[in-house]
């Protein structure tokens, strides 16, 4: 009985590793939430979708197949889709083969909870267990966000921080350990919120406000001077006005990190946010992903 309750029904999409970002984007465009990793040894990527139950697995596989149908021209190979089952514990263990300690920025070092690491002078250690949600820091989007967060703290000091789509909580953890306060985070996936709370607690951080909510519907306690929206381009473009509202635009304005954007999609996102008054001051491209740092000026209605 206990094992049955922990059995996960998943759709696994196997593809060349270079296709994983495109597959993620295609799935997100139809409202599906994937998790993925790429094996450095084989170069193969595995993208996962978790079904609500065995009766929904085949429908989810078909939905994923339909979502990928229009993206053939961008893919290097033909993705293979299959319904599988696995123990929830096995899912967590699978991350351990691919997740190892690494330096994400000048000061931030990301360390899985099960590995030992001897910190160097000035290191800020982010110890986490990604569990069943995305966010180890390996991904180019997450790494770029951590670098922006680190750079901004060194240049302007800690300010209020809002993590829109917190995933494993890695950005909130990094921001809080660097001194940002208050820190607020939300995600539309309750599992992500639970995982983020566990990771923050493991690091001894208990004052981050973590809430369940969807972008466009969630209203934080107050706008923040730095907002990180590490989502996907299709969502950022569709909900740009809602993202802008999260930034504290009083006085000299605030900063906004936009991430989760494939390189070829960045121009569309850039133009969309520029039309709303955001001004790009920096960008980073890591592998297939480009992330931008913006200044969002004072709100005329509030000054």
N, C-alpha and C positions, 0 to 999 in steps of 0.2 A: 504494500500500500504506500509506504513512504517513498520507495523508489519510483513508483508510478507517478506520484505527485511531482517528482523532480525531473521527469522525462520531458525534454524539449523536442518539439516538432519544428524542424527548420527547413528552409529552402536554401540549398547551397549552389552558388553560381561559381563555377571554376573557369578561369580565363588567364591569358597572359597578364602578368603583373601590371604592365603599362596600361591595360584596359580598365583596371579597377576604378580610377577616378571617373572615367566616363560612365561606367556602369552605375556607380554611386549617384551620379548626377541624373541619369535617366530614371532611376528608381525614385529619387527624391522628387523629380518633376511630377510624378503621379501620386505623391503622398506616402510613399513607402520609406521605411527607416532602416537602412542597412548598417551592418558592421562588417569590417573587412580587415584582412592582413595579407601581406605578400611574403612569400618565402624567399629569403636571400639566396638560399642554396639552389632552388629549382627555378626561381623567377616566376612561379605560378602564383596567381592571386586567388583568394577564396572570399567571396562576398556572401554574407548570411542575412537571411530574413527569418524572423521568429514568428511562427504561426500561433494563433490564439489556442489552437487545439488540433487534434488529428483530423477532425472533420473540415478544417479550413486550410490544411496544408496544400492540397492540390489546387484549390482556387487561388492561393497565394502564388504558387508556382506559375500558374497560367497568367496571372496579373503581371508578374515579373517578366515573363516571356513576351507579353504584349507590349510592355513598357520598353523593352530593348529592341523591338522590331524596327523602329524608325532610326536606329543609331548604327546600323551596320557599316555605313561608310566611314565612321570614325573609329571602329574597332579593328584591332590587329588580327584577331581570331574570332572564331565562333564560340560564344560562351556555352558551357554545358550546365543545364539546370537539373537538379535532382532534389527530391524530398528525402530527408533523412531524419533519424531520431538520435539524440544523444543525451546523456545525463548532464544535468546542470553543472555538476562538478567537473565533468570532462570539458565543457565549454570554458570554464575558468582556467583549467589546466592547459588548454591549447594555447592561450596567450603566452604562457611562460616560455614556450619554445622560441618566441620571436621578440620578447620584450626584455631588454637588458639596459643597464645603467648607461646614460649618455649625457653629454653637456648640451643643453638646449640654447643657452645664451651665455653671456659673459659670466653671470653669477648663478644662474639657475641650472641645477643638475637634477635630472629626472631619474629616479631610482625605483625599480619595482620593490614592493614590500618584502619579497622573499630573498633579495640579494643584499650582501654587505658591501659597503663603500666607505673608504676613508676620505673624508672631506678635506679639501685644500683650503687655504686661507681665503676668506671671502665667499666661499661657496654657500649657496642657499639650496638645501636639499628638499626636493619634492618626492616624498615616498608615497607611492600609490599602487592600488590594485584595480585595474580597469574593470574587472568583473565582466558583466554582460554588456557593457556599453563602450562606445567609442571614446578614445581620448588618452593615448599613451604618450603623446608628444613626438613620436617618430614622424607622424604625418606632417607634410610641409606646411599645412595651414596652422596647425597647433603650434609648431615650432616658431613660425613667424610671429604669431600672437605673443608668445612668451618673450621673444626678442623685443618686440615693441613695448611690452609692459616693463621689462627690465630697463630699456633705454630711457623711457619716459620718467621712471622713478629717479634715475640718476640725474636727469636734466632738470626736472621740475619739482621733485619731491613727491611723496605719496599724497594721493587725493582719493575721493570716493570712486568706487569701481563697481560696475555692473556687468555680469557675465550672462549674455543672452544665448541660451542653448548650452547649458553648462557641461553636458556629457558626464565624464568621470569626475569633474570638478577641478581639473588640473590648472585651468587659468585662474580660478578663484583662489586656489591654494597658493599658487605662485604670487599672485597679487597681495594676498594677505601676509604672507611671509616676508614680502618686501616692504610691508608697512602700510599698504593701501587700506583706507578705512573711511566710512563703513563699506563692507563688501556685501553685495546682494547678487544672488544667482537664481536662475530659473530654467526649467526645461519642460517640454511637453511630454516627456517620457518619465513616468513615476519611478521606473527602475533606475534611470539615470540620477534622479534626485536622491534616491536611497544610497546609490553607490558613491555619489559625491559626498554625502553626509558621512559615510563610513571613512572615506579617504581623508576628509578634513579632521574627523575625530582622531584617526590614527596619528595624524601630525600634531595633535594637541590644539587644533583650531576649533573653537566652539562658538565664535561670535559672528560667523557668516550667516546671513539670512538666506535660507534655501527654500524655494517654493516651486510647486508644480503649476505650470501655466504655459500657454502657447503664445508665441510672438503675434502681436496684433490684438490679443485679448488680455494678456497680463499687464497689470499696472504696478510698477514698483513703488515702494514707499515714497521715493523722490527720484528725480533724474540724477545721473552721476556725471562727474567731471571726466571720467574715462569709461567708455562702453566698448566691450568686445562682442562683436556679433560674428562668431565663427559658425556659419550655417552653410548655405549653399547659394549659388548665384541666383537661381530661379526664385528662391524665397526672398532674398535681399531685394531683388528688383520689384517683386510683387508687393512687398510690405515696407518699402523704403521710408514712407512717411511715418510709419509706426516705429521704425528703428531710430529715425532722427529725433523723435519725441522722447526717447530714453536718455538723450544727452542733456546735461545741464548747460544751457546756452547763455546763462546770465553773465554779466561782466564781459570778460575777454573770451567767453565761450569755453567749450570742452573739446575733448578728443574722442574720436571714433575709430575703432579698428574694424575693418571689414575683411572677412576671410572666408575660406571654403569655396574659392572661386578658381575655376580652371583658367589657364592663361588666356585662351581665346575668348573667354567670357568677360574678362576684366574690363575691357573698354565700355561694354554696355553698362556694367555696374557703375563704373566711374562717371559716365555721363548722367546716369540716373540720379546719383547723389549730388553731383555738381549742380544739377537743375534745382535741387532743394537747398542749395547754399553751402554745401560741404566743400571744403577746399583740401585737396590732396597735398600732403607735405612729405610723404615718403611711401615707398612701396618695396616689397621684397618678393622675389620669385624663387621658389624652392621646388625643384622638379617640375611637375605639371601645374603647380598652383601659384597664383599671385595674390598677395594680401596687401592692403593699403592702410595707411594711417592718415586720418583726416582731422582738420579742425572744423568744428561746427560753431559758427559765430553767435553773437548775442541774438536773442529772439526779440524782434521789434515790439511784440505785444507785451513783453515783460520789462522793457526798459523805457 
